[in-house]
């Protein structure tokens, strides 16, 4: 377990639901990954790199709703600028995306 944080620390994290609208291969990444374009509704369109190639095919990701942190600073990964961090459960080298059980409005807050 990591160090204990306060509730105020937790409230700084902005987790939102978005829908993946585009998926591309990312051959420049150190580890196999996809480049995702995600629609967060009123928050707009954001991009992310995700190492999820072992469990997901590109076509299976299109229109999938996911959970992501949207208030990290942008991060450059190779020649790609990531705007958000997609959330997933890590099991060895596999990452299972976190997603709502039913569709919700893009941009919905996760708390």
PyMOL commands that set and color helices and strands:
alter all, ss='L'
color gray80, all
select helices_A, chain A and resi 7-11+41-43+58-61
alter helices_A, ss='H'
color red, helices_A
select strands_A, chain A and resi 15-25+34-39+45-50+65-69+75-77+80-82+85-86+88-91+94-97+109-110
alter strands_A, ss='S'
color yellow, strands_A
deselect
rebuild
show_as cartoon
